[in-house]
Amino acid sequence: MSEDKIKIETGDAGKGESEISRDANTEELEERALSVFASERNEDITALVLSLITTFLVLLFTKWL
């Protein structure tokens, strides 16, 4: 018995194409996609905060030296 599959273009982030069955739980797939974007957003915010702190410390110490 062959399942009916759908090909989805995932672009550069997904490295190509993904195949899902036609009767897949789309709510679950949407939740998984949103959780990936949320974790990437958290990583971006963390990197921004760390770079701002580093910049502040560099400016602070270069002024005092």
VMD Tcl script that builds the backbone (N, CA, C; Angstrom):
set m [mol new atoms 195]
animate dup $m
set s [atomselect $m all]
$s set {name element resname resid chain x y z} {
  {N N MET 1 A 0.842 -1.176 0.000}
  {CA C MET 1 A 0.000 0.000 0.000}
  {C C MET 1 A 0.886 1.238 0.000}
  {N N SER 2 A 0.774 2.063 -1.012}
  {CA C SER 2 A 1.610 3.259 -1.099}
  {C C SER 2 A 0.877 4.468 -0.524}
  {N N GLU 3 A 1.622 5.237 0.230}
  {CA C GLU 3 A 1.049 6.454 0.808}
  {C C GLU 3 A 1.174 7.586 -0.193}
  {N N ASP 4 A 0.194 8.458 -0.163}
  {CA C ASP 4 A 0.230 9.637 -0.999}
  {C C ASP 4 A 1.091 10.687 -0.310}
  {N N LYS 5 A 2.186 11.105 -0.953}
  {CA C LYS 5 A 3.134 12.027 -0.341}
  {C C LYS 5 A 3.090 13.381 -1.047}
  {N N ILE 6 A 3.420 14.424 -0.280}
  {CA C ILE 6 A 3.515 15.787 -0.809}
  {C C ILE 6 A 4.952 16.238 -0.630}
  {N N LYS 7 A 5.555 16.812 -1.683}
  {CA C LYS 7 A 6.898 17.367 -1.582}
  {C C LYS 7 A 6.798 18.843 -1.245}
  {N N ILE 8 A 7.575 19.261 -0.244}
  {CA C ILE 8 A 7.590 20.655 0.191}
  {C C ILE 8 A 8.999 21.195 0.014}
  {N N GLU 9 A 9.119 22.329 -0.664}
  {CA C GLU 9 A 10.407 22.992 -0.832}
  {C C GLU 9 A 10.731 23.725 0.458}
  {N N THR 10 A 11.839 23.342 1.092}
  {CA C THR 10 A 12.184 23.939 2.378}
  {C C THR 10 A 13.210 25.059 2.263}
  {N N GLY 11 A 13.747 25.276 1.085}
  {CA C GLY 11 A 14.690 26.372 0.900}
  {C C GLY 11 A 16.052 26.082 1.507}
  {N N ASP 12 A 16.842 27.138 1.678}
  {CA C ASP 12 A 18.205 26.987 2.187}
  {C C ASP 12 A 18.230 26.493 3.629}
  {N N ALA 13 A 17.284 26.951 4.446}
  {CA C ALA 13 A 17.283 26.572 5.860}
  {C C ALA 13 A 17.047 25.072 6.023}
  {N N GLY 14 A 16.174 24.512 5.202}
  {CA C GLY 14 A 15.862 23.092 5.312}
  {C C GLY 14 A 16.706 22.215 4.429}
  {N N LYS 15 A 17.573 22.795 3.649}
  {CA C LYS 15 A 18.486 22.067 2.759}
  {C C LYS 15 A 17.771 21.227 1.726}
  {N N GLY 16 A 16.799 21.815 1.042}
  {CA C GLY 16 A 16.191 21.093 -0.069}
  {C C GLY 16 A 14.710 20.868 0.052}
  {N N GLU 17 A 14.321 19.605 -0.018}
  {CA C GLU 17 A 12.907 19.255 -0.006}
  {C C GLU 17 A 12.598 18.275 1.116}
  {N N SER 18 A 11.358 18.319 1.566}
  {CA C SER 18 A 10.865 17.356 2.552}
  {C C SER 18 A 9.615 16.705 1.993}
  {N N GLU 19 A 9.388 15.464 2.400}
  {CA C GLU 19 A 8.181 14.760 1.985}
  {C C GLU 19 A 7.338 14.464 3.209}
  {N N ILE 20 A 6.058 14.782 3.118}
  {CA C ILE 20 A 5.126 14.448 4.197}
  {C C ILE 20 A 3.940 13.734 3.578}
  {N N SER 21 A 3.263 12.952 4.382}
  {CA C SER 21 A 2.085 12.265 3.857}
  {C C SER 21 A 0.929 13.253 3.736}
  {N N ARG 22 A 0.029 12.985 2.824}
  {CA C ARG 22 A -1.075 13.897 2.559}
  {C C ARG 22 A -1.989 14.048 3.778}
  {N N ASP 23 A -2.077 13.014 4.606}
  {CA C ASP 23 A -2.948 13.099 5.778}
  {C C ASP 23 A -2.169 13.392 7.066}
  {N N ALA 24 A -1.045 14.079 6.948}
  {CA C ALA 24 A -0.239 14.428 8.121}
  {C C ALA 24 A -0.974 15.432 8.993}
  {N N ASN 25 A -0.634 15.426 10.264}
  {CA C ASN 25 A -1.227 16.350 11.217}
  {C C ASN 25 A -0.588 17.720 11.011}
  {N N THR 26 A -1.297 18.605 10.318}
  {CA C THR 26 A -0.714 19.910 9.982}
  {C C THR 26 A -0.520 20.789 11.208}
  {N N GLU 27 A -1.352 20.633 12.220}
  {CA C GLU 27 A -1.173 21.431 13.444}
  {C C GLU 27 A 0.149 21.084 14.120}
  {N N GLU 28 A 0.477 19.801 14.148}
  {CA C GLU 28 A 1.740 19.382 14.753}
  {C C GLU 28 A 2.920 19.924 13.952}
  {N N LEU 29 A 2.813 19.870 12.629}
  {CA C LEU 29 A 3.883 20.396 11.787}
  {C C LEU 29 A 4.059 21.903 11.985}
  {N N GLU 30 A 2.954 22.626 12.101}
  {CA C GLU 30 A 3.029 24.073 12.329}
  {C C GLU 30 A 3.668 24.383 13.678}
  {N N GLU 31 A 3.319 23.619 14.714}
  {CA C GLU 31 A 3.910 23.837 16.026}
  {C C GLU 31 A 5.406 23.579 16.005}
  {N N ARG 32 A 5.822 22.542 15.295}
  {CA C ARG 32 A 7.263 22.250 15.190}
  {C C ARG 32 A 7.999 23.379 14.483}
  {N N ALA 33 A 7.412 23.896 13.413}
  {CA C ALA 33 A 8.053 24.991 12.676}
  {C C ALA 33 A 8.151 26.244 13.535}
  {N N LEU 34 A 7.080 26.558 14.258}
  {CA C LEU 34 A 7.101 27.747 15.104}
  {C C LEU 34 A 8.094 27.605 16.249}
  {N N SER 35 A 8.264 26.414 16.784}
  {CA C SER 35 A 9.227 26.236 17.867}
  {C C SER 35 A 10.653 26.432 17.363}
  {N N VAL 36 A 10.920 26.043 16.120}
  {CA C VAL 36 A 12.246 26.269 15.540}
  {C C VAL 36 A 12.505 27.756 15.412}
  {N N PHE 37 A 11.512 28.512 14.903}
  {CA C PHE 37 A 11.693 29.948 14.762}
  {C C PHE 37 A 11.848 30.626 16.112}
  {N N ALA 38 A 11.127 30.161 17.124}
  {CA C ALA 38 A 11.220 30.753 18.461}
  {C C ALA 38 A 12.603 30.521 19.050}
  {N N SER 39 A 13.162 29.326 18.876}
  {CA C SER 39 A 14.482 29.049 19.437}
  {C C SER 39 A 15.557 29.854 18.709}
  {N N GLU 40 A 15.409 30.022 17.394}
  {CA C GLU 40 A 16.368 30.848 16.659}
  {C C GLU 40 A 16.270 32.292 17.108}
  {N N ARG 41 A 15.068 32.768 17.399}
  {CA C ARG 41 A 14.883 34.137 17.868}
  {C C ARG 41 A 15.562 34.321 19.220}
  {N N ASN 42 A 15.412 33.337 20.107}
  {CA C ASN 42 A 16.062 33.419 21.416}
  {C C ASN 42 A 17.580 33.443 21.288}
  {N N GLU 43 A 18.110 32.654 20.370}
  {CA C GLU 43 A 19.555 32.657 20.143}
  {C C GLU 43 A 20.016 34.007 19.613}
  {N N ASP 44 A 19.240 34.608 18.722}
  {CA C ASP 44 A 19.594 35.916 18.178}
  {C C ASP 44 A 19.586 36.990 19.255}
  {N N ILE 45 A 18.589 36.951 20.133}
  {CA C ILE 45 A 18.506 37.940 21.211}
  {C C ILE 45 A 19.678 37.759 22.178}
  {N N THR 46 A 20.025 36.526 22.490}
  {CA C THR 46 A 21.164 36.263 23.373}
  {C C THR 46 A 22.459 36.777 22.760}
  {N N ALA 47 A 22.656 36.533 21.486}
  {CA C ALA 47 A 23.860 37.018 20.809}
  {C C ALA 47 A 23.906 38.544 20.789}
  {N N LEU 48 A 22.774 39.173 20.587}
  {CA C LEU 48 A 22.716 40.636 20.580}
  {C C LEU 48 A 23.077 41.200 21.948}
  {N N VAL 49 A 22.521 40.632 22.998}
  {CA C VAL 49 A 22.798 41.113 24.358}
  {C C VAL 49 A 24.281 40.929 24.692}
  {N N LEU 50 A 24.841 39.776 24.371}
  {CA C LEU 50 A 26.259 39.544 24.649}
  {C C LEU 50 A 27.161 40.499 23.870}
  {N N SER 51 A 26.805 40.793 22.628}
  {CA C SER 51 A 27.627 41.723 21.850}
  {C C SER 51 A 27.513 43.150 22.384}
  {N N LEU 52 A 26.326 43.532 22.867}
  {CA C LEU 52 A 26.170 44.865 23.465}
  {C C LEU 52 A 26.975 44.985 24.759}
  {N N ILE 53 A 26.955 43.960 25.585}
  {CA C ILE 53 A 27.739 43.978 26.821}
  {C C ILE 53 A 29.224 44.052 26.511}
  {N N THR 54 A 29.681 43.259 25.551}
  {CA C THR 54 A 31.092 43.276 25.167}
  {C C THR 54 A 31.496 44.641 24.636}
  {N N THR 55 A 30.656 45.231 23.788}
  {CA C THR 55 A 30.951 46.556 23.246}
  {C C THR 55 A 31.033 47.591 24.359}
  {N N PHE 56 A 30.110 47.542 25.301}
  {CA C PHE 56 A 30.117 48.483 26.420}
  {C C PHE 56 A 31.396 48.333 27.240}
  {N N LEU 57 A 31.795 47.084 27.544}
  {CA C LEU 57 A 33.006 46.860 28.327}
  {C C LEU 57 A 34.252 47.335 27.594}
  {N N VAL 58 A 34.319 47.082 26.296}
  {CA C VAL 58 A 35.470 47.541 25.510}
  {C C VAL 58 A 35.546 49.059 25.512}
  {N N LEU 59 A 34.424 49.713 25.291}
  {CA C LEU 59 A 34.416 51.183 25.306}
  {C C LEU 59 A 34.774 51.721 26.684}
  {N N LEU 60 A 34.287 51.095 27.730}
  {CA C LEU 60 A 34.550 51.527 29.087}
  {C C LEU 60 A 36.043 51.425 29.425}
  {N N PHE 61 A 36.650 50.272 29.113}
  {CA C PHE 61 A 38.056 50.089 29.448}
  {C C PHE 61 A 38.985 50.874 28.534}
  {N N THR 62 A 38.636 51.078 27.284}
  {CA C THR 62 A 39.515 51.855 26.405}
  {C C THR 62 A 39.495 53.330 26.786}
  {N N LYS 63 A 38.419 53.802 27.339}
  {CA C LYS 63 A 38.371 55.207 27.770}
  {C C LYS 63 A 39.215 55.400 29.022}
  {N N TRP 64 A 39.227 54.410 29.914}
  {CA C TRP 64 A 39.948 54.547 31.173}
  {C C TRP 64 A 41.429 54.241 31.060}
  {N N LEU 65 A 41.844 53.535 29.999}
  {CA C LEU 65 A 43.275 53.192 29.870}
  {C C LEU 65 A 44.119 54.291 29.309}
}
mol reanalyze $m
mol bondsrecalc $m
mol representation Tube
mol addrep $m
